[in-house]
Amino acid sequence: VRGELAMLAPALVQEPAPRVLYAARAGTALHCGARGDPPPRVSWLADDGSVLHDQPGLRRIYSNGTLEMLPSSAYEVTSSTVRCRAANVHGTAVSRDVTLVPVPDESWEAVANAGAATAGGVAAVTCGSAGARDPEHVRAALWYHGDTVLHLDPPSQGSRYLVAGNTLLIRDVSHSDAGAYSCLARHAVTGATRRARPALLAVTAGGASSAPRLLATGGELSVQAGHPVCLPCVASDHPPPQYTWYREREGRLQPVQAAAEGWAWAGGAAQCVRRAALASAGLWICKAYNVFGDATAHTTLHVHDDSLSVVVAPTVLVTYDVSDTFIY
């Protein structure tokens, strides 16, 4: 009886990600699907457990299990938590909490930074933002040298140019690489774009000997599963540093095996992963050192896999018999 009831009771076959960011002016739609016999009825619950209904100007709920959050022009929009519920006469299944985070249009500027590089070394130009409430959502979409768009090939060990996060790296830099650099930044959620004012890259013959000083690090990086990703770790070249990369696994640091993980670019000024997987996520540590000292950079890599499908059985299955109620 229990097995038959489990087959008849609802089971979720589709549910949203636990955190959904969307442009407030565009709105979004959340889909929830379930199977069971008879076909379960899908509804949406607020964080207090109450059933959500259509609300003009805010949301619309469809009979197919879709929750549509309507576009809003309001600047201050707050997040909320919802859950999907599927129910029939044999039981109920409830999804995990889903946090909705509407991102309003806001005023922000793209900012490019470039310092000095030693001829023959690695130069770094960064692209960031000023004024964005969530700067991690602002990403470099295009790079310029003067008014010329740089056409960048996919990352490889022999690449002269390499994009690592929001950093443009140039290896074997020469005086012809000096000049103004800028970027076109795009907000990953709202789609808004801004072009940064030019930053001047200077290329010098060398400088006073010193311990490595970090010029570009990753901080927090995000990538879709299956895509390549490069983590930057560029240090000053007086004299040129050596690089060693580590990963934190189960609370212990382990040296990165380049052949297994990907490849080291320009001697380790960046560490690249061929195809990011969920196992690639976590803390990556780079140590740059020369005879005068060392410097350490930390990068946290987040890997998102939107292709995952989850079947969720109900935590509590309530079934009804003619004479008794059973709870499993």
Salt bridges, closest charged atoms under 4 A:
GLU15 OE1 - ARG96 NE 3.58
GLU68 OE1 - ARG60 NH1 3.10
ASP97 OD1 - ARG83 NE 3.67
ASP105 OD1 - ARG25 NE 3.02
GLU136 OE2 - HIS137 NE2 3.90
ASP177 OD2 - ARG160 NH2 2.35
GLU220 OE1 - HIS302 NE2 2.51
GLU261 OE1 - ARG247 NH1 3.69
GLU261 OE2 - ARG249 NH2 2.56
